[in-house]
Amino acid sequence: MTPSPEPSPAPAAAAPVAASPSPLDAIRIVLVRPIYGGNVGSVCRAMMNMGLSQLTLVAPNPDMDMEAAANMACHAGEILRNRRVFGTLAEAVADCGLVAGTSNRGGLYRGHSRTPRDWAPRLLDAARSTPVALVFGAEDNGLSLDDLALCTQLIRIPSSDAYKSLNLAMSVMVCAYELFTAAGAFELPPETSPECPSAMREAMFAKWRRALLEIGFMTPDTADHMMLGIRRIFSRGPLTEKDVQILLGVASQTLWAAHHTPRPVPEK
C-alpha cells in the first residue's frame, strides 16, 4: 500500500492541541509463570481500574483456565485478549528502559528495595521516554534470582509481619494504584457550593437557638454558653451554602414539630 502524503500543516492559530500521552500508557504489567486464570483475570481488572492496558505473560501455565480469567476480568476483557506471551522474561522486557521487580523476601541483594510509592515518580518519569515493566512472580514462588537479576529496581510492598504474602492481583493493584495516584490521573471534583456568607451563618445559628430552646435542650440561662459549643462544632470545617440550607431546614422542622406535637401532661 502506498502511504498517503502528509497533509500540509495547518495555521498555528487553528491547529488543535494534541493531548499529551499519559506515562501510564507505556507501563507494562509482566506476570512471570502465572498459574491461575482467575488471578490473571483479576489483574486485568485491577489494571483497567488504574489506567493501565499492557499485559504480558511469561511462560504461563499451559493448563490455565482462561474461562475463569475472562470471568474475573469482567469488563477488562480487552486487556486479557490483547495480552502478549513470551517464553522468557528477558524477551518480555528486552525493549524496556526500566524493569521493576516485586519481591517480599529479604537478603543482601534486595537491600535497595523501595515501596511502590517511593518508586512511582521515578517509573513515571522514565515512562515518558521508554517502556517500563513492572514484574510480578508466580503465585507459589514469586520471582527467581535469575528474574530479579534482570530488574533495575526492586519493589517491596509493605505488609504485616503476621502475613506478608499478598495475592498476585492484590500486589498489582497496590503498585498500579500508586502509579495512578502519582500520575495525577484522578482529581476529586471541586465543591460546587460556595462557602456561606456570615449573614447566612448567623441566621442559621439564630434559628438553631430558637429550636433548641423550644424543645428544652437548653434554657435561657444556659443558651449563650451552649451556643458557643454549637458554633465551635460547626466551625471545625467549611460550611457551604448548601450545608447551611440543610441545617436551616433541620431547625425549621424542629420548630414545626415542637409546635405541633402534644406536650406530655405532668403526673400529679
C-alpha positions in Angstrom: 0.0 0.0 0.0 1.3 3.4 -1.0 1.4 5.7 2.1 -0.8 8.8 2.0 1.1 12.0 1.6 1.4 14.0 4.8 -1.1 16.9 5.0 0.2 20.4 4.9 0.5 21.9 8.4 -2.5 24.0 9.5 -2.0 27.6 10.6 -0.7 27.8 14.1 -3.8 29.6 15.4 -6.1 26.9 14.0 -4.1 23.8 15.0 -5.8 21.6 17.5 -3.9 21.0 20.8 -2.9 17.3 20.9 -3.4 15.6 24.2 -0.2 14.5 25.8 0.1 10.7 26.1 -0.1 9.5 29.7 3.1 7.8 31.0 0.7 5.1 32.2 0.3 4.0 28.6 4.0 3.0 28.5 3.9 0.9 31.6 3.7 -2.9 31.1 2.5 -5.4 33.7 4.5 -8.6 33.4 3.4 -11.8 35.1 6.1 -14.4 35.2 4.9 -18.1 35.2 1.3 -17.3 36.4 -0.6 -20.4 37.4 -4.3 -19.4 37.9 -6.6 -17.9 35.3 -8.7 -16.3 38.0 -5.7 -14.3 39.2 -4.7 -13.2 35.7 -8.3 -12.0 35.1 -8.3 -10.1 38.4 -5.0 -8.5 37.4 -6.7 -7.3 34.2 -9.5 -5.7 36.2 -7.0 -4.0 38.6 -5.1 -2.7 35.6 -8.2 -1.2 33.9 -9.2 0.4 37.3 -5.9 2.2 37.4 -5.5 3.2 33.7 -3.0 0.5 32.6 -3.5 -1.5 29.5 -0.4 -3.5 28.6 -0.4 -7.1 30.0 2.4 -9.5 29.3 2.6 -13.2 30.4 5.9 -15.1 30.6 5.7 -18.9 30.4 2.1 -19.1 31.7 0.6 -22.3 33.0 -0.4 -24.2 29.8 -3.4 -25.6 31.6 -4.6 -22.2 32.8 -8.4 -21.8 33.0 -9.0 -19.0 30.5 -12.7 -19.1 31.2 -12.0 -18.2 34.8 -9.7 -15.5 33.6 -12.4 -13.9 31.4 -14.9 -14.1 34.2 -12.6 -12.4 36.7 -11.6 -9.8 34.2 -15.2 -8.7 34.0 -15.3 -5.5 31.8 -11.5 -5.6 31.4 -11.7 -8.4 28.8 -9.9 -6.4 26.2 -6.8 -6.3 28.2 -6.9 -10.0 28.6 -7.5 -10.6 24.9 -4.6 -8.2 23.9 -2.1 -9.9 26.2 1.3 -10.7 24.9 3.0 -14.0 25.7 6.8 -14.7 25.8 8.8 -17.7 26.7 11.3 -15.8 28.9 11.4 -12.7 31.0 14.4 -11.4 29.1 12.3 -11.4 25.9 9.4 -9.8 27.6 11.4 -6.8 28.8 14.0 -6.5 26.1 12.8 -3.1 25.0 12.2 -1.7 28.5 14.4 1.1 29.9 13.4 0.3 33.5 12.3 -3.1 34.9 10.9 -3.0 38.4 10.5 -6.4 40.0 8.4 -7.1 43.1 9.7 -9.3 46.0 8.8 -9.6 49.6 11.9 -11.5 50.6 14.9 -10.1 52.4 18.5 -10.7 51.6 21.7 -8.9 50.6 20.7 -8.3 47.0 17.3 -7.0 48.0 18.6 -4.3 50.4 17.9 -1.5 48.0 14.2 -2.3 47.6 11.8 0.6 48.0 8.0 0.8 48.3 5.7 1.3 45.3 5.0 4.8 46.5 8.8 5.6 46.6 9.4 4.3 43.1 6.3 5.6 41.4 7.7 9.1 40.4 10.9 7.5 39.0 9.0 4.9 37.0 6.5 7.5 35.6 9.3 9.9 34.7 11.1 7.1 32.7 7.8 6.0 31.1 7.6 9.4 29.3 10.5 8.3 27.1 10.8 4.5 27.3 8.7 1.4 28.0 8.7 0.4 31.7 7.9 -3.0 33.1 6.5 -4.0 36.5 7.3 -7.6 37.0 5.4 -10.0 39.3 6.3 -13.6 40.1 4.3 -16.8 40.2 1.7 -17.3 42.9 3.7 -20.1 44.6 7.3 -18.9 44.5 7.5 -15.3 43.2 10.4 -14.2 41.2 13.6 -16.3 41.0 17.1 -14.9 41.4 17.5 -15.0 37.6 14.4 -13.0 37.2 15.5 -10.4 39.8 18.9 -10.1 38.0 17.0 -8.6 35.0 15.4 -5.9 37.2 16.8 -2.4 37.5 14.6 -1.6 40.5 13.2 -3.8 43.3 9.8 -3.1 44.8 8.7 -4.3 48.3 5.1 -3.8 49.2 4.7 -3.0 52.9 2.6 -5.6 54.8 2.2 -7.0 58.2 4.7 -9.4 59.7 1.8 -11.6 60.7 1.2 -12.4 57.0 3.5 -10.8 54.4 2.4 -12.6 51.3 -0.1 -10.8 49.0 -2.3 -12.3 46.3 -1.0 -11.6 42.8 -3.8 -9.3 41.8 -3.6 -7.5 45.2 0.1 -6.8 44.5 -0.6 -5.5 41.0 -3.4 -3.3 42.4 -1.2 -1.8 45.1 1.5 -0.9 42.6 -0.9 0.3 39.9 -2.7 2.5 42.5 0.5 4.2 43.5 1.4 4.9 39.8 -2.1 6.1 39.0 -2.1 8.5 42.0 1.4 9.8 41.3 0.5 10.4 37.7 -2.2 12.8 38.8 -4.7 10.9 36.7 -7.5 11.5 39.2 -8.8 14.6 41.0 -11.8 14.9 43.3 -14.4 17.2 41.8 -14.4 20.6 43.4 -17.1 21.8 45.7 -19.8 23.5 43.7 -21.5 25.3 46.5 -19.7 28.4 47.7 -18.8 28.9 51.4 -21.7 30.6 53.1 -21.5 34.3 54.0 -21.5 35.4 57.6 -25.1 36.7 57.5 -26.4 33.3 56.4 -24.4 31.6 59.0 -25.7 33.9 61.8 -29.3 33.3 60.6 -28.7 29.6 61.0 -27.4 30.0 64.5 -30.3 32.2 65.4 -32.8 29.6 64.2 -30.9 26.8 66.0 -31.0 28.8 69.2 -34.8 29.1 68.9 -35.3 25.4 68.1 -33.1 24.2 70.9 -34.8 26.4 73.4 -38.2 25.3 72.1 -37.5 21.6 72.6 -35.9 22.1 76.0 -32.4 21.2 75.1 -31.2 24.3 76.8 -32.6 27.0 79.0 -32.4 30.8 78.5 -29.8 30.8 81.3 -27.5 28.3 79.5 -28.3 29.3 75.9 -25.3 31.6 75.4 -22.9 29.0 76.7 -24.4 26.1 74.8 -24.5 28.1 71.5 -20.8 28.8 71.8 -20.3 25.0 71.8 -22.7 24.7 68.8 -20.7 27.3 67.0 -17.4 25.5 67.7 -18.8 22.3 66.3 -19.8 24.0 63.0 -16.6 25.9 62.8 -14.3 22.8 62.5 -14.7 22.7 58.7 -16.0 24.8 55.9 -19.8 25.4 55.7 -21.1 25.8 52.3 -24.4 27.5 51.4 -25.9 24.0 50.7 -24.7 22.9 54.2 -26.4 25.8 55.9 -29.6 25.4 53.9 -29.8 21.8 55.2 -29.1 22.9 58.8 -31.7 25.7 58.5 -34.2 23.0 57.3 -33.4 20.9 60.4 -34.1 23.8 62.7 -37.3 24.7 60.9 -38.6 21.2 61.1 -37.7 21.0 64.8 -39.6 24.2 65.5 -42.6 22.9 63.5 -42.6 19.6 65.4 -42.2 21.4 68.7 -45.3 23.5 67.9 -47.4 20.6 66.6 -46.5 17.7 69.0 -48.7 17.4 72.1 -46.7 18.2 75.3 -46.8 15.4 77.9 -49.0 16.1 80.8 -47.0 16.1 84.1 -48.1 13.5 86.5 -49.8 14.8 89.7 
